[in-house]
Amino acid sequence: MHAKVFLLGRVAVVGSANLSTMSVNELEEAAPISDAARAVSGVRLLIENLMQAADEIDERFLRRIEKLPVVQVQRGSRRRRSDSRNRGPG
């Protein structure tokens, strides 16, 4: 699972749900919601640490990631395939 983490004022949400049709209709998803001070401060600290460690999204970053191959998951399968149309040089 790769979690989605939200801090909405004094409420923390940590879950697995995606905003997709598959997530709504086919997958089992969970997203506990808490207003407990310890949970909220933990989520706030996690978000602050991730922001400090993150790369800035600037023109140089965008040029670099444009060259990465695109990998798509085929519907109904966990097998992945590369999209050769979006491969960079080399």
GUVEX-260965 format. One record per atom (N, C-alpha, C): residue number from 1; chain; atom name; x negated, y negated, z. Coordinates in steps of 0.001 Angstrom, whole numbers. Each point is the difference from the previous one (the first is absolute). Example, Ala and Ser with C-alpha at 12.3 -4.5 7.8 and 13.67 -1.06 7.14 Angstrom:
<sites>
SITE, drennu, drense, tortor, u, v, w
SITE, 1, A, N, -13190, 5690, 7800
SITE, 1, A, CA, 890, -1190, 0
SITE, 1, A, C, -900, -1200, 0
SITE, 2, A, N, 350, -1050, -720
SITE, 2, A, CA, -820, -1190, 60
SITE, 2, A, C, 770, -1090, 730
</sites>
This chain:
<sites>
SITE, drennu, drense, tortor, u, v, w
SITE, 1, A, N, -841, 1177, 0
SITE, 1, A, CA, 841, -1177, 0
SITE, 1, A, C, -883, -1237, 0
SITE, 2, A, N, 360, -970, -764
SITE, 2, A, CA, -631, -1310, 103
SITE, 2, A, C, 1094, -958, 466
SITE, 3, A, N, -234, -590, 1119
SITE, 3, A, CA, 1030, -784, 678
SITE, 3, A, C, 146, -1391, -590
SITE, 4, A, N, 1190, -517, 129
SITE, 4, A, CA, 290, -1396, -285
SITE, 4, A, C, 201, -651, 1358
SITE, 5, A, N, -626, -1122, 227
SITE, 5, A, CA, 29, -644, 1307
SITE, 5, A, C, 528, -1414, -170
SITE, 6, A, N, 1003, -342, 790
SITE, 6, A, CA, 596, -1331, -44
SITE, 6, A, C, 43, -576, 1400
SITE, 7, A, N, -239, -1285, 91
SITE, 7, A, CA, 172, -730, 1247
SITE, 7, A, C, 979, -1123, -290
SITE, 8, A, N, 1177, 110, 556
SITE, 8, A, CA, 1080, -953, -263
SITE, 8, A, C, 301, -736, 1307
SITE, 9, A, N, -732, -1075, 211
SITE, 9, A, CA, 152, -723, 1264
SITE, 9, A, C, -483, 853, 1157
SITE, 10, A, N, 909, 398, 862
SITE, 10, A, CA, -347, 834, 1167
SITE, 10, A, C, 485, 1442, -176
SITE, 11, A, N, 82, 426, -1249
SITE, 11, A, CA, 429, 1362, -309
SITE, 11, A, C, -1033, 644, -923
SITE, 12, A, N, -413, 1217, 344
SITE, 12, A, CA, -959, 760, -807
SITE, 12, A, C, 720, 1149, -691
SITE, 13, A, N, -345, 210, -1277
SITE, 13, A, CA, 549, 1108, -777
SITE, 13, A, C, -1183, 733, -611
SITE, 14, A, N, -65, 1305, 213
SITE, 14, A, CA, -1049, 834, -588
SITE, 14, A, C, 705, 1191, -623
SITE, 15, A, N, -154, 168, -1316
SITE, 15, A, CA, 723, 1085, -638
SITE, 15, A, C, -659, 510, -1253
SITE, 16, A, N, 656, 982, -593
SITE, 16, A, CA, -518, 620, -1219
SITE, 16, A, C, 798, -390, -1236
SITE, 17, A, N, 1115, -667, 182
SITE, 17, A, CA, 924, -257, -1107
SITE, 17, A, C, -582, -938, -1055
SITE, 18, A, N, 249, 339, -1254
SITE, 18, A, CA, -316, -854, -1133
SITE, 18, A, C, 1290, -637, -493
SITE, 19, A, N, -106, -1084, -726
SITE, 19, A, CA, 1175, -611, -617
SITE, 19, A, C, 148, 570, -1400
SITE, 20, A, N, 435, 1250, -72
SITE, 20, A, CA, 148, 665, -1290
SITE, 20, A, C, 1242, 878, 18
SITE, 21, A, N, 492, 335, -1181
SITE, 21, A, CA, 1159, 877, -119
SITE, 21, A, C, -317, 1362, 602
SITE, 22, A, N, -1185, 520, -276
SITE, 22, A, CA, -378, 1299, 529
SITE, 22, A, C, -15, -5, 1530
SITE, 23, A, N, -506, -1074, 572
SITE, 23, A, CA, -59, -117, 1451
SITE, 23, A, C, 1405, -31, 600
SITE, 24, A, N, 909, -701, -661
SITE, 24, A, CA, 1366, -119, 507
SITE, 24, A, C, 779, 1297, -183
SITE, 25, A, N, -153, 646, -1157
SITE, 25, A, CA, 857, 1127, -349
SITE, 25, A, C, -576, 1383, 269
SITE, 26, A, N, -1329, 147, 14
SITE, 26, A, CA, -566, 1338, 23
SITE, 26, A, C, -923, 296, 1177
SITE, 27, A, N, -657, -992, 535
SITE, 27, A, CA, -1017, 250, 1024
SITE, 27, A, C, 537, -214, 1407
SITE, 28, A, N, -573, 716, 943
SITE, 28, A, CA, 300, -229, 1407
SITE, 28, A, C, -953, -1087, 485
SITE, 29, A, N, 541, -1113, 449
SITE, 29, A, CA, -808, -1136, 420
SITE, 29, A, C, 329, -357, 1447
SITE, 30, A, N, -929, -666, 652
SITE, 30, A, CA, 213, -448, 1376
SITE, 30, A, C, -634, -1367, 184
SITE, 31, A, N, 608, -819, 858
SITE, 31, A, CA, -549, -1318, 304
SITE, 31, A, C, 457, -434, 1393
SITE, 32, A, N, -725, 420, 1027
SITE, 32, A, CA, 345, -443, 1354
SITE, 32, A, C, -118, -1522, 119
SITE, 33, A, N, 932, -581, 725
SITE, 33, A, CA, 33, -1440, 239
SITE, 33, A, C, -108, -217, 1497
SITE, 34, A, N, -882, -923, 410
SITE, 34, A, CA, -187, -231, 1433
SITE, 34, A, C, -184, -1478, 300
SITE, 35, A, N, 587, -406, 1120
SITE, 35, A, CA, -250, -1346, 500
SITE, 35, A, C, -814, 49, 1296
SITE, 36, A, N, -559, 1167, 300
SITE, 36, A, CA, -858, 148, 1178
SITE, 36, A, C, -1271, -831, -197
SITE, 37, A, N, -366, -768, 1019
SITE, 37, A, CA, -1148, -910, -102
SITE, 37, A, C, -1268, 738, -413
SITE, 38, A, N, -220, 1188, 528
SITE, 38, A, CA, -1212, 770, -328
SITE, 38, A, C, -20, 404, -1474
SITE, 39, A, N, 1129, 425, -526
SITE, 39, A, CA, 78, 379, -1418
SITE, 39, A, C, -220, -1216, -894
SITE, 40, A, N, 644, -1113, 340
SITE, 40, A, CA, -125, -1220, -800
SITE, 40, A, C, -1439, -504, 4
SITE, 41, A, N, -645, -14, 1168
SITE, 41, A, CA, -1387, -477, 53
SITE, 41, A, C, -936, 955, -732
SITE, 42, A, N, 274, 1301, 52
SITE, 42, A, CA, -812, 971, -736
SITE, 42, A, C, 106, -186, -1498
SITE, 43, A, N, 1212, -224, -488
SITE, 43, A, CA, 198, -238, -1432
SITE, 43, A, C, -651, -1320, -408
SITE, 44, A, N, 138, -1020, 838
SITE, 44, A, CA, -624, -1297, -305
SITE, 44, A, C, -1521, 160, -115
SITE, 45, A, N, -616, 726, 929
SITE, 45, A, CA, -1442, 227, -28
SITE, 45, A, C, -406, 787, -1247
SITE, 46, A, N, 776, 1026, -352
SITE, 46, A, CA, -288, 789, -1205
SITE, 46, A, C, 24, -882, -1242
SITE, 47, A, N, 1023, -825, -130
SITE, 47, A, CA, 120, -876, -1169
SITE, 47, A, C, -1158, -1003, -43
SITE, 48, A, N, -343, -581, 1133
SITE, 48, A, CA, -1120, -950, 39
SITE, 48, A, C, -1308, 672, -400
SITE, 49, A, N, -242, 1218, 489
SITE, 49, A, CA, -1227, 730, -361
SITE, 49, A, C, -28, 335, -1489
SITE, 50, A, N, 1134, 415, -553
SITE, 50, A, CA, 51, 304, -1431
SITE, 50, A, C, -236, -1248, -848
SITE, 51, A, N, 539, -1121, 445
SITE, 51, A, CA, -209, -1256, -743
SITE, 51, A, C, -1467, -402, 9
SITE, 52, A, N, -676, 185, 1126
SITE, 52, A, CA, -1425, -356, 75
SITE, 52, A, C, -853, 898, -882
SITE, 53, A, N, 396, 1261, -142
SITE, 53, A, CA, -784, 958, -782
SITE, 53, A, C, 352, -20, -1490
SITE, 54, A, N, 1059, -708, -372
SITE, 54, A, CA, 502, 31, -1373
SITE, 54, A, C, -883, -796, -954
SITE, 55, A, N, 22, 410, -1265
SITE, 55, A, CA, -650, -759, -1068
SITE, 55, A, C, 933, -1129, -429
SITE, 56, A, N, -583, -1150, -291
SITE, 56, A, CA, 797, -1102, -530
SITE, 56, A, C, 398, 326, -1425
SITE, 57, A, N, 1242, -272, -335
SITE, 57, A, CA, 467, 217, -1371
SITE, 57, A, C, -235, -1282, -775
SITE, 58, A, N, -1108, 4, -761
SITE, 58, A, CA, -360, -1147, -822
SITE, 58, A, C, -189, 482, -1439
SITE, 59, A, N, -413, -887, -880
SITE, 59, A, CA, -173, 368, -1412
SITE, 59, A, C, -1005, 1135, -180
SITE, 60, A, N, -1089, -31, 740
SITE, 60, A, CA, -1023, 1050, -103
SITE, 60, A, C, 586, 1360, 394
SITE, 61, A, N, 754, 35, 1097
SITE, 61, A, CA, 641, 1227, 452
SITE, 61, A, C, 977, 515, -1057
SITE, 62, A, N, 820, -886, -569
SITE, 62, A, CA, 973, 403, -1004
SITE, 62, A, C, -672, 558, -1255
SITE, 63, A, N, -1094, -612, -448
SITE, 63, A, CA, -734, 516, -1171
SITE, 63, A, C, -541, 1399, 285
SITE, 64, A, N, -486, 216, 1226
SITE, 64, A, CA, -553, 1309, 358
SITE, 64, A, C, 1080, 1073, 18
SITE, 65, A, N, 1147, -286, 604
SITE, 65, A, CA, 1019, 1046, 95
SITE, 65, A, C, 732, 236, -1314
SITE, 66, A, N, -29, -969, -918
SITE, 66, A, CA, 594, 223, -1326
SITE, 66, A, C, -664, 1160, -721
SITE, 67, A, N, -1232, 296, 336
SITE, 67, A, CA, -764, 1055, -673
SITE, 67, A, C, 255, 1383, 584
SITE, 68, A, N, 706, 77, 1123
SITE, 68, A, CA, 255, 1295, 625
SITE, 68, A, C, 1053, 777, -774
SITE, 69, A, N, -155, 1321, -115
SITE, 69, A, CA, 1018, 796, -688
SITE, 69, A, C, 1289, 24, 820
SITE, 70, A, N, 1126, 24, -690
SITE, 70, A, CA, 1305, 79, 650
SITE, 70, A, C, 374, 1467, 132
SITE, 71, A, N, 430, 402, 1187
SITE, 71, A, CA, 422, 1378, 251
SITE, 71, A, C, 1474, -27, 350
SITE, 72, A, N, 787, 809, -709
SITE, 72, A, CA, 1437, 48, 232
SITE, 72, A, C, 398, 1370, 504
SITE, 73, A, N, 992, 43, 881
SITE, 73, A, CA, 559, 1262, 468
SITE, 73, A, C, 1190, 314, -887
SITE, 74, A, N, 3, 1207, -564
SITE, 74, A, CA, 1121, 395, -846
SITE, 74, A, C, 1206, 276, 882
SITE, 75, A, N, 1156, -475, -408
SITE, 75, A, CA, 1225, 161, 775
SITE, 75, A, C, 261, 1473, 290
SITE, 76, A, N, 301, 314, 1252
SITE, 76, A, CA, 286, 1372, 394
SITE, 76, A, C, -1243, 834, 222
SITE, 77, A, N, -1162, -616, -21
SITE, 77, A, CA, -1250, 736, 149
SITE, 77, A, C, -981, -844, 783
SITE, 78, A, N, -851, 657, 729
SITE, 78, A, CA, -1061, -702, 709
SITE, 78, A, C, -1280, -11, -830
SITE, 79, A, N, 34, 601, -1193
SITE, 79, A, CA, -1172, -6, -878
SITE, 79, A, C, -153, -1372, -602
SITE, 80, A, N, -1231, -441, -102
SITE, 80, A, CA, -264, -1336, -523
SITE, 80, A, C, -651, 84, -1370
SITE, 81, A, N, 218, -1038, -785
SITE, 81, A, CA, -654, -77, -1302
SITE, 81, A, C, -531, -1415, -187
SITE, 82, A, N, -1081, -96, -733
SITE, 82, A, CA, -576, -1312, -292
SITE, 82, A, C, 678, -593, -1211
SITE, 83, A, N, 193, -1289, 25
SITE, 83, A, CA, 547, -719, -1139
SITE, 83, A, C, -1174, -525, -808
SITE, 84, A, N, -326, 662, -1098
SITE, 84, A, CA, -1194, -339, -763
SITE, 84, A, C, 96, -1367, -660
SITE, 85, A, N, 1202, -565, -111
SITE, 85, A, CA, 146, -1320, -618
SITE, 85, A, C, -649, -1089, 836
SITE, 86, A, N, -129, 210, 1288
SITE, 86, A, CA, -489, -1047, 897
SITE, 86, A, C, -1401, 276, 533
SITE, 87, A, N, -719, 847, -666
SITE, 87, A, CA, -1366, 277, 466
SITE, 87, A, C, -939, -1112, -419
SITE, 88, A, N, -919, -255, 869
SITE, 88, A, CA, -1006, -1021, -305
SITE, 88, A, C, -1057, 543, -934
SITE, 89, A, N, -987, -811, -323
SITE, 89, A, CA, -1070, 452, -884
SITE, 89, A, C, -795, 1135, 615
SITE, 90, A, N, -504, 857, -853
SITE, 90, A, CA, -900, 1039, 473
SITE, 90, A, C, 630, 1287, 22
</sites>
